[in-house]
Amino acid sequence: MKDEDSRYEAVRSRDARFDGVFFFAVETTGIYCRPSCPAVTPRRHNVRFFATAAAAQGSGFRACRRCRPDAVPGSAEWNVRADVVGRAMRLIADGVVDREGVAGLATRLGYSARQVQRQLTAELGAGPVALARAQRSHSARVLLQTTELPVTEIAFASGFASVRQFNDTIREVYAATPTEVRAAAPRDRAARRAAPGAAIPLRLAHRGPYQAAPVFDQLAEEAVPGVEEVTGAPGARTYRRTLRLPYGTGLAAVQERTGTPSAGTGTHPGGWLDARLHLTDPRDLTTAVQRLRRLFDLDADPYAVDERLGADPRLAPLVAARPGLRSPGAVDPLEPAVHALVGRAGAERLVHRYGKLLDAPHGGLTHLFPEPAVLAEAEPDGPLGALAAALADGTVRLDPGADRDDALLALPGMDPATVATVRVRALGDPDVAPPGADAPDGWRPWRSYALQHLRVAGEPIR
């Protein structure tokens, strides 16, 4: 939605479909909001529109305390786009700028730092540093309002270089001190605030309807014992898994949430999945959250997907039966790639033979998934060895900013069908059709979702 008059209509109707797609700011109040903000609609001449929260913050606006625009799902545009801006946004969300700086981001993208800065600023109104700063602010607010960690620890855990920088940024973004942000936590969140060292309670927001059952079904079917498990009865299941993260390790638990709205509720504001994260290093919060979001496909735009696929006679009844169906991704791109090559049983063998053993097992969770370098050294032969070596030395990248080309096809054992599977799960590509699949161009750019509908419904894809 590029036209500003159309955006204003979305604001006037409080249309939650566009939360995270754009933000609006009110010049008379100095506040920026999400489109569905319940406050009184401002006059058109007082409104400015921004592509990102960082751009609004960079123009001097602070976040609305009522609608919390920093907590909206990410724009689905970054999942769809394979250009440098889309790839950069996925990498920034994964915390690359905080860990490696703008130079590291540019290296991963294959561009100069100046080129990356210019392209992001021209299109989004904010450069990589500002975008990362907005994300750090959100992480800080989450830690302030969900944990009892000391404020000084939160400053560094959320990625700030100093306590002074942290304090200044929080005041600028939220018009409140860190202590005041903590005190403003909703009652339910304040009541379940975690003590230092305890699991961090989170709500992972999504837009529109969300079909949790098929996602949990698929995760249960593909779970690799030792690394993942799904427990509980359908409708109230818990997905648990280990996480290998940049600064340490983690354990995540995500609850299945029922009550998805039926078809026809086009402006349904969405909801969330309840999660708990236990991290050995709180600096990994942003990365862990983003990886869970990719796994559960929480930044998708179900309205755009359902509108396109629902117009197809073959898919229309499937879309009507399951509005908001998601296409799961991965927290570690190596996992679905290995799964595609050796299957679930083979992946389990590798985990128990080469995965790092947890210091203290948690239920059925005992290991971290093996690192590429470990697999490359332990099993150097065949397709698995070639893949692990290519990932270990950087010849092939499967990180969020990876170029979605067919470089994998150059590796032995990587046939087109296997590459298609890896692109859907490891790279989150929304428009993949395996060779031989009956996937007409009318399904673009959502062929991955179309085939997911067919798979869930038990219909043939050929």
Disulfide bonds with the S-S distance in Angstrom:
none
